[in-house]
Amino acid sequence: MILLAVLFLCFISSYSASVKGHTTGLSLNNDRLYKLTYSTEVFLDRGKGKQQDSVGYRISSNVDVVLLWRNPDGDDDQLIQITMKDVNVENVNEQRGAKSIFKGKNPPKIIRKKNLEALQRPVLLHLIHGKVKEFYSYPNEPVAIENLKRGLASLFQMQLSSGTTNEVDISGDCKVTYQAHQDKVTKIKALDSCKIERPGFTTSNQVLGVTSKGTAVTTYKIEDSFVIAVFAEEIHAFRMNFLPTIAGNIVSKQKLELKTTEAGPRLMPGKQVAAIIKAVNSEYRALPIMGQNFQSECKGCPSLAEHWQSIRKHLQPDNLSKAEAARNFLAFIQHLRTAKREEILQILKAENKEVLPQLVDAVTSAQTSDSLDAILDFLDFKSDSSIVLQERFLYACGFASHPDEELLRALISKFKGSFGSNDIRETVMIIIGALVRKLCQNEGCKLKAVIEAKKLILGGLERTEKKEDTMMYLLALKNALLPEGIPLLLKYAEAEGPVSHLATTTLQRYDVHFITDEVKKTLNRVYHQNRKVHEKTVRTTAATIILNNNPSYMEVKNILLSIGELPKEMNKYMLAVVQDILRFETPASKMVRRVLKDMLAHNYDRFSKSGSSSAYTGYITRAPHLASTYSLDILYSGSGILRRSNLNIFQYIGKSHLHSSQVVIEAQGLEGLIAATPDEGEENLDSYAGMSAILFDVQLRPVTFFNGYSDLMSKMLSASGDPVSVVKGLILLTDHSQELQLQSGLKANMDVQGGLAIDISGAMEFSLWYRESKTRVKNRVALAIIGSMTVDSSFVKAGLEISAETETGLEFISTVQFSQYPFLVCMQMDKDGVPFRQFETKYERLSTGRGYISRRRKESLIAGSEFPLHQENSEMCNVVFAPEPESASSGWF
């Protein structure tokens, strides 16, 4: 007991300051040498907390600490020397056994001799009131090694009283909270507040995004009012929002314990700390205590050209429906992000036309200055010979996960130039709108390029005289969703023809708080035709916007009272919309039910209208934290010809949503083919059919099947029924990259990328002979998602990769037989079987090349299905596809 008391007395006067003493932080006694043990360990797992399933490593050492100088004018101004000795590296997973990458290797071989010498060179720490004033080390030491010493030195920064303050340590300038107790002091670091320069980006939309969280807690253990040990734990976790199986944890721990004290060197006299440091060693330099960035050299890695040659076969057009295409697309993007402009341009110029579109997708999705310069140098917008490549480039820009001002500025510059194709000019403006919205979502609305783009869009709508340019600027506004564009949309909504329809569908995309009473006043005029006659497509869109945005009692009542006074198919469509609101319990359902208590609005005559038009919403998936819905509405003309079909898929996570896809097929002016009478307001419409699509919240340029009677007839005579591609290519769906400075000094990376190979096509078949029309919309997708975590010390690296992949297809078919009235309509919506594969790869690797790797795989099959629609549709399909009657006789006669 006496010996133990003596040891405590030594420590009392040496390593720690009393909580009740005159110091505010750790204080060392004069002429003493402190012997401590230190270890830092890191492991990576999938968040299950089982160390036996993890990968990682532990760095341990002895540590000598001495007080070199104390300011004679104040005890809280100290200069201490910290020296690591007897450094060792080992597995954190003790079950590795013979598979350990450290087995049979001593520290000089693992860390490398020069690195080990640098690690064991002492550092100096200038502390004032327990906080780091300066960190001194030798110049030109490897950054990764210096970071390890910074991680140890940062543990010496603390205060003994409760409170919240800002501290600068290896993690950056961070907000920290101290909680002082009798037997311990706890320091909680708010990692999300740390200001430190590190590369990184994320996807702005939360549905496609990644949730990451970090915590750091350091506990200073106190016995008899004195600190005797320090324990620190830092945890970083990530999870993909729409696929929670892509998740992982990085756990970093530090432990510093006092073992004994000895007689040490005497204090150096003097009042100026600079003179003391020079006297110790003139080579010492003041360096930032914040962790510094470094990149480990990749030994034996293939060049960009070699990588491309090894994967290009997977990106052939015939292979784009396979998940392997999306997986290799993601891997190549990572390589492109480290490549120079000249390397990228060389590959672009050497590739053939079959694979070149996929290469353009990858180069554009890399989103670096070098990749942008290379692709802009390669593409010639004044030529009409590379329209497919130009379009793929522009769509990849529209889907960009983290666009910057440089990209927007480049597209504005291109728009002001000349074009070989007017379609490409229109697409440039449409994508400018998409970039404006994404930059504004990331607080970039005040950027000069964004302001210029807004002026282009809004100025174009105010001054344009050409109908084609008006449509182009409206499509751009449909992507940008500028609040200041709403007055212009209201003006165009009350115009005529396609412009009116596009203006109302643009308003439909705005959030509910933008649909004010003034907006709904205009939409009510459009629906009820108070000023002029409008097409059915415009009126039904106006009604849908009103019903989906906090409708008033009178707005709902007037819409319900209009049913029965509308054209026949529009009656049926509006009735279906109201019934869908009630069945799916949308926010407007309470108001609709309230109005339906009025028998004037709710009676048999109004709710028994016949027709084939329909509206239906259902769930694809539904879980507590997420949901996926589909909606399908179809509007026919009174003659039985399709007027509009609209297929939408939405994803919801919490309060966030994503318009995953919309495919709209429209037709008009076809009544003359079957000698039918057009509906009111549609007597003078030109023959037209086309398709418009929204993909991942980006409106694409519409595709025309035919325009005008002569074009219609020529295409009917030469029609093959082959689908027309709306969008085809590779899309970087999710893009999250985070570089973390662990407080132990190690560097960690968390990356999640999701790639999609997609092909959306549509076809419209029309047969006068069989008096039948058929529309098809087919989505083919292959998805690959890769989540990875690495922790790098420069001499040993541990990593965990979790990935998933799948391929699927979704097809919508609408068959209309108009040989009789009421005509027969059958809608089918089928989902292919879905193979779902998951992979896990764990590894540990020395810089010398020796490594450990473990792989696991899991596969399941989700059966295909046909999505349910309303009961009337099922009954109609049984009639359209009635089984052939069996012959009563099997003979010849």
VENQUI-V639866 format. One record per residue. RES is the residue in one letter. PHI is phi in whole degrees, 0 to 359 (NA if undefined). D_LAST is the distance of its C-alpha to the last C-alpha in Angstrom with 1 decimal. Layout:
RES,PHI,D_LAST
RES,PHI,D_LAST
This chain:
M,NA,116.6
I,296,119.6
L,296,117.7
L,296,114.6
A,294,116.9
V,297,118.4
L,297,115.0
F,296,114.0
L,296,117.4
C,297,116.7
F,289,113.3
I,301,114.7
S,273,117.1
S,240,114.7
Y,285,111.0
S,240,110.4
A,255,112.1
S,290,112.5
V,301,110.5
K,268,113.8
G,283,115.6
H,275,116.5
T,270,113.6
T,257,110.2
G,216,108.2
L,297,108.5
S,221,112.0
L,254,113.4
N,272,116.9
N,292,119.4
D,60,119.9
R,234,116.9
L,247,114.0
Y,256,110.8
K,260,108.5
L,232,104.9
T,247,101.5
Y,224,98.5
S,213,94.8
T,229,91.8
E,227,88.3
V,220,84.9
F,217,81.5
L,241,78.0
D,211,75.2
R,266,72.1
G,90,74.2
K,268,74.0
G,76,77.7
K,263,77.3
Q,294,79.7
Q,290,78.1
D,263,75.0
S,259,77.0
V,235,78.4
G,162,81.9
Y,202,85.4
R,232,89.0
I,248,92.1
S,230,95.4
S,194,99.0
N,270,102.6
V,226,104.2
D,254,107.9
V,231,109.1
V,226,112.6
L,270,114.4
L,271,116.0
W,204,117.6
R,229,118.2
N,297,119.5
P,297,123.0
D,269,122.6
G,189,119.5
D,295,118.0
D,274,114.4
D,246,114.5
Q,228,113.7
L,237,112.6
I,242,110.8
Q,247,109.7
I,239,106.4
T,229,105.7
M,271,102.6
K,223,103.4
D,54,101.6
V,290,98.2
N,221,95.2
V,232,91.4
E,210,89.0
N,289,85.6
V,275,85.1
N,266,82.4
E,288,84.5
Q,277,81.4
R,295,80.8
G,59,83.2
A,294,82.8
K,276,80.3
S,297,83.0
I,288,83.4
F,266,87.2
K,297,87.7
G,79,90.4
K,240,91.3
N,269,94.6
P,308,95.0
P,300,96.4
K,283,93.2
I,284,90.9
I,274,92.7
R,82,94.3
K,302,98.0
K,295,98.8
N,297,96.6
L,295,98.3
E,299,101.7
A,295,100.8
L,295,99.4
Q,266,102.6
R,282,104.9
P,290,106.4
V,242,105.6
L,247,108.0
L,230,107.1
H,264,109.3
L,248,109.0
I,233,110.5
H,54,110.2
G,82,107.5
K,251,105.3
V,289,104.7
K,270,106.9
E,212,106.2
F,240,104.4
Y,244,106.1
S,211,104.7
Y,278,105.1
P,288,103.6
N,64,100.7
E,279,99.3
P,304,95.5
V,301,94.0
A,299,91.8
I,289,94.9
E,299,97.0
N,297,94.3
L,298,94.6
K,288,98.3
R,298,97.7
G,297,95.4
L,291,98.2
A,298,100.9
S,296,98.9
L,293,99.3
F,278,103.0
Q,266,102.5
M,195,102.7
Q,226,104.8
L,261,106.1
S,240,105.7
S,288,102.6
G,152,101.3
T,243,98.7
T,208,99.6
N,251,98.3
E,232,98.8
V,252,98.2
D,218,97.1
I,299,94.6
S,282,91.7
G,118,93.2
D,270,94.9
C,236,93.5
K,277,94.1
V,232,95.3
T,236,96.3
Y,258,98.9
Q,235,99.1
A,268,102.4
H,233,102.8
Q,293,105.6
D,250,103.9
K,194,101.7
V,237,100.9
T,250,97.3
K,248,96.3
I,250,92.8
K,260,91.8
A,277,89.3
L,297,87.3
D,288,85.4
S,265,88.8
C,292,89.9
K,260,90.7
I,206,90.1
E,284,88.6
R,214,85.3
P,292,82.2
G,169,79.1
F,196,76.4
T,208,73.6
T,281,70.5
S,288,71.6
N,284,68.5
Q,294,68.8
V,296,65.1
L,269,65.0
G,273,68.6
V,233,70.5
T,263,73.0
S,233,76.1
K,213,79.2
G,230,82.5
T,227,85.3
A,217,88.7
V,231,91.3
T,241,94.6
T,245,96.7
Y,259,100.4
K,279,101.6
I,234,105.1
E,233,107.4
D,51,110.8
S,74,110.1
F,230,109.4
V,284,106.2
I,237,105.5
A,199,101.9
V,230,99.1
F,235,95.4
A,233,92.9
E,224,89.1
E,234,86.8
I,233,83.0
H,240,80.5
A,233,76.9
F,224,73.9
R,207,70.4
M,283,67.5
N,295,66.7
F,268,62.9
L,220,62.5
P,296,65.4
T,290,64.6
I,274,66.2
A,207,69.8
G,191,73.0
N,232,76.7
I,244,79.8
V,244,82.7
S,239,86.2
K,233,89.3
Q,230,92.9
K,219,95.8
L,230,99.5
E,228,102.0
L,281,105.8
K,254,107.0
T,196,110.7
T,232,113.4
E,224,116.2
A,294,119.2
G,232,118.1
P,294,119.5
R,285,122.0
L,299,121.0
M,275,121.6
P,283,124.1
G,143,123.5
K,256,122.4
Q,254,119.7
V,294,116.4
A,297,115.9
A,293,119.1
I,295,118.1
I,297,114.7
K,296,116.4
A,290,118.8
V,293,116.0
N,193,114.2
S,292,114.3
E,280,110.8
Y,298,109.3
R,231,107.3
A,286,106.1
L,236,102.3
P,297,99.8
I,285,99.0
M,298,95.5
G,299,93.0
Q,254,92.4
N,280,89.1
F,210,88.2
Q,237,85.3
S,284,84.8
E,287,84.3
C,267,80.8
K,268,81.5
G,78,78.8
C,285,76.4
P,290,74.2
S,288,75.0
L,299,72.8
A,296,71.3
E,294,70.6
H,298,69.0
W,299,66.7
Q,297,65.7
S,282,64.8
I,245,62.5
R,298,61.0
K,295,57.9
H,285,57.0
L,254,57.2
Q,296,54.7
P,308,52.2
D,289,49.3
N,259,51.5
L,288,52.5
S,273,49.9
K,255,51.8
A,296,54.8
E,300,56.7
A,295,56.9
A,295,58.6
R,296,60.9
N,289,62.2
F,302,62.6
L,294,65.0
A,297,66.9
F,289,67.4
I,300,68.6
Q,300,71.4
H,289,72.5
L,299,72.4
R,290,74.8
T,252,77.5
A,268,76.9
K,268,78.9
R,306,77.7
E,296,78.1
E,297,76.0
I,293,73.1
L,298,73.3
Q,297,73.2
I,291,69.9
L,300,68.4
K,289,69.4
A,268,68.0
E,275,64.5
N,273,61.3
K,290,59.2
E,288,56.4
V,263,58.6
L,303,61.3
P,301,59.8
Q,291,59.9
L,294,63.4
V,298,64.4
D,304,63.0
A,292,65.2
V,298,68.4
T,292,68.2
S,290,67.6
A,296,70.7
Q,58,72.8
T,244,76.0
S,298,78.4
D,293,77.7
S,292,74.0
L,293,74.2
D,299,76.6
A,295,74.4
I,289,71.1
L,290,73.0
D,291,74.5
F,282,71.2
L,274,69.1
D,245,69.9
F,287,68.9
K,277,69.9
S,255,67.1
D,259,63.4
S,271,62.3
S,232,62.4
I,299,60.9
V,300,58.7
L,293,61.8
Q,298,63.8
E,293,61.2
R,296,61.0
F,299,64.7
L,293,65.0
Y,292,62.4
A,297,64.1
C,296,67.3
G,297,65.6
F,271,64.6
A,307,68.0
S,284,69.2
H,215,72.9
P,296,73.4
D,239,77.0
E,296,78.9
E,300,78.9
L,294,75.1
L,297,75.2
R,298,78.1
A,296,76.2
L,289,73.1
I,298,75.5
S,298,77.1
K,295,73.8
F,298,72.7
K,283,75.9
G,271,75.1
S,258,72.7
F,230,69.0
G,278,66.5
S,224,63.7
N,292,64.0
D,300,61.3
I,290,63.7
R,302,66.6
E,297,64.6
T,296,63.7
V,303,67.3
M,294,68.4
I,300,65.6
I,287,66.7
I,303,70.3
G,300,69.4
A,296,67.8
L,291,71.0
V,301,73.3
R,296,71.6
K,294,71.8
L,292,75.4
C,294,76.3
Q,295,74.7
N,258,77.1
E,61,80.1
G,249,80.1
C,295,80.0
K,264,83.5
L,295,83.0
K,301,83.8
A,295,80.4
V,293,78.7
I,298,81.0
E,295,80.3
A,295,76.5
K,299,76.7
K,297,78.7
L,299,76.1
I,291,73.2
L,290,75.0
G,295,76.9
G,297,73.7
L,290,72.2
E,283,75.4
R,250,75.9
T,295,72.6
E,248,71.4
K,273,68.1
K,298,65.0
E,297,63.8
D,290,67.1
T,300,67.0
M,298,63.6
M,298,64.9
Y,292,68.0
L,294,66.0
L,295,63.8
A,296,67.0
L,293,68.3
K,295,65.1
N,273,66.0
A,288,69.8
L,51,69.6
L,285,73.2
P,302,74.7
E,288,76.7
G,270,73.5
I,299,72.3
P,302,74.2
L,293,72.5
L,296,69.1
L,295,69.9
K,296,70.8
Y,287,67.6
A,297,65.4
E,265,66.5
A,277,65.7
E,234,62.4
G,72,59.2
P,301,58.5
V,298,62.2
S,298,62.2
H,296,59.1
L,294,60.6
A,296,63.9
T,290,62.4
T,292,60.3
T,291,63.5
L,301,65.3
Q,297,62.5
R,273,63.7
Y,286,67.3
D,294,68.6
V,301,69.2
H,287,72.9
F,271,72.5
I,272,70.4
T,280,73.4
D,300,73.7
E,295,74.3
V,296,71.1
K,293,69.1
K,298,70.9
T,295,69.4
L,296,65.9
N,296,66.0
R,297,66.9
V,293,63.9
Y,297,61.4
H,274,62.8
Q,55,63.2
N,290,66.8
R,248,67.8
K,205,64.7
V,280,60.9
H,237,59.2
E,291,55.7
K,301,53.7
T,297,53.9
V,288,57.7
R,295,58.0
T,293,55.9
T,295,57.8
A,300,61.0
A,296,60.0
T,297,58.9
I,298,62.3
I,300,64.1
L,290,62.1
N,265,62.6
N,226,66.4
N,50,68.3
P,291,67.2
S,278,69.6
Y,301,68.8
M,289,68.8
E,296,66.6
V,294,63.9
K,297,64.3
N,296,64.0
I,294,60.9
L,296,59.3
L,292,60.4
S,286,58.8
I,294,55.3
G,113,53.8
E,257,55.7
L,268,53.9
P,305,50.9
K,310,47.7
E,289,46.6
M,291,50.3
N,305,50.7
K,296,47.9
Y,296,49.3
M,296,52.8
L,296,51.7
A,295,49.8
V,297,53.0
V,296,55.1
Q,294,52.8
D,291,52.7
I,299,56.5
L,290,56.6
R,291,54.0
F,270,55.5
E,57,59.1
T,287,60.5
P,304,64.2
A,281,63.4
S,297,61.5
K,296,64.8
M,291,65.7
V,297,62.2
R,297,62.3
R,296,65.8
V,292,64.6
L,292,61.6
K,290,64.1
D,277,64.6
M,294,62.1
L,294,62.5
A,272,60.8
H,244,58.5
N,213,56.4
Y,299,52.8
D,301,52.6
R,283,53.6
F,262,51.6
S,243,48.3
K,294,47.5
S,265,43.9
G,154,42.7
S,248,41.3
S,295,44.5
S,206,45.8
A,212,48.6
Y,211,48.6
T,234,51.1
G,212,50.7
Y,263,52.4
I,274,51.3
T,222,54.2
R,211,56.9
A,217,60.1
P,302,63.7
H,257,65.0
L,208,62.1
A,207,58.9
S,227,56.1
T,239,54.2
Y,234,51.3
S,223,50.8
L,224,47.9
D,233,48.2
I,228,45.9
L,241,46.8
Y,251,44.4
S,280,45.3
G,297,44.5
S,269,41.6
G,97,39.9
I,270,41.0
L,303,42.8
R,258,46.5
R,200,47.8
S,239,46.7
N,223,49.5
L,249,49.2
N,236,52.5
I,230,53.6
F,240,57.2
Q,243,59.2
Y,232,62.1
I,224,65.0
G,60,67.8
K,266,68.8
S,266,67.4
H,218,64.0
L,222,62.1
H,277,59.5
S,298,57.4
S,201,54.7
Q,216,53.5
V,234,50.6
V,245,50.3
I,250,47.6
E,237,48.6
A,217,47.0
Q,203,48.3
G,65,48.0
L,258,44.2
E,297,43.7
G,297,43.9
L,292,40.6
I,241,38.7
A,56,41.2
A,258,42.4
T,267,46.0
P,294,48.1
D,285,50.0
E,303,53.7
G,85,55.9
E,235,53.1
E,289,52.8
N,247,54.4
L,282,53.1
D,288,52.1
S,294,48.7
Y,201,49.2
A,211,47.5
G,197,49.3
M,223,50.1
S,234,53.3
A,220,54.2
I,245,57.0
L,227,57.4
F,50,60.2
D,71,62.0
V,246,62.0
Q,285,60.4
L,265,58.8
R,290,58.5
P,299,55.4
V,248,52.6
T,258,51.1
F,280,47.4
F,203,48.1
N,217,50.9
G,102,50.6
Y,295,47.8
S,294,48.1
D,296,48.0
L,300,44.9
M,295,43.0
S,296,43.9
K,281,42.8
M,292,39.6
L,289,38.7
S,254,39.8
A,294,38.8
S,249,37.4
G,79,37.5
D,290,40.1
P,289,42.6
V,258,46.2
S,284,48.9
V,268,51.4
V,209,53.6
K,213,53.4
G,158,56.2
L,247,58.6
I,237,60.6
L,277,63.7
L,278,62.9
T,235,65.8
D,212,69.2
H,232,72.1
S,224,75.1
Q,221,78.3
E,257,81.3
L,244,83.6
Q,264,87.2
L,289,87.7
Q,288,91.2
S,280,91.6
G,106,91.6
L,281,88.2
K,257,85.6
A,236,82.1
N,229,78.9
M,235,75.9
D,228,72.9
V,225,69.4
Q,233,66.9
G,235,63.3
G,241,61.0
L,230,57.6
A,260,55.2
I,226,53.0
D,216,50.2
I,252,49.2
S,226,46.6
G,216,44.6
A,214,41.8
M,227,40.5
E,250,37.1
F,220,36.4
S,237,33.2
L,288,33.4
W,297,29.8
Y,268,28.5
R,49,31.7
E,217,32.5
S,234,35.6
K,217,36.3
T,242,39.7
R,229,40.4
V,232,43.8
K,235,44.1
N,249,47.3
R,241,47.7
V,225,51.1
A,231,52.9
L,238,56.2
A,226,59.2
I,233,62.4
I,232,65.5
G,246,68.6
S,222,71.7
M,228,75.3
T,223,78.1
V,230,81.8
D,235,84.0
S,249,87.6
S,86,87.5
F,250,88.1
V,214,85.3
K,225,82.1
A,237,79.6
G,212,76.2
L,223,73.1
E,237,69.8
I,241,66.9
S,221,63.7
A,214,60.1
E,210,57.0
T,200,53.4
E,226,50.4
T,203,47.9
G,214,45.7
L,226,45.0
E,233,42.2
F,242,41.7
I,234,38.5
S,238,38.2
T,246,34.9
V,237,35.1
Q,250,32.3
F,248,34.1
S,281,31.2
Q,214,32.5
Y,230,35.8
P,290,36.9
F,288,35.4
L,261,33.9
V,229,36.1
C,231,35.6
M,247,38.4
Q,230,38.3
M,226,41.4
D,244,40.9
K,245,43.6
D,291,43.0
G,298,44.4
V,241,48.1
P,281,49.9
F,238,53.6
R,243,56.2
Q,236,59.9
F,229,62.7
E,225,66.4
T,232,69.0
K,238,72.7
Y,208,75.4
E,228,79.1
R,214,80.6
L,276,84.1
S,294,85.2
T,282,86.0
G,116,82.2
R,289,81.9
G,209,79.2
Y,234,77.1
I,216,73.5
S,224,71.0
R,232,67.3
R,223,64.8
R,218,61.1
K,220,58.8
E,224,55.1
S,217,52.6
L,234,49.1
I,263,48.4
A,295,44.7
G,291,42.9
S,202,42.0
E,252,40.7
F,289,43.6
P,287,43.2
L,240,43.3
H,290,43.5
Q,299,41.1
E,301,39.8
N,295,38.6
S,299,36.7
E,294,34.9
M,292,34.1
C,296,32.7
N,297,30.2
V,280,28.9
V,298,29.1
F,249,27.3
A,296,25.0
P,295,22.4
E,294,18.8
P,295,16.9
E,284,14.8
S,289,11.1
A,287,10.8
S,234,8.0
S,257,8.3
G,275,5.5
W,286,3.8
F,236,0.0
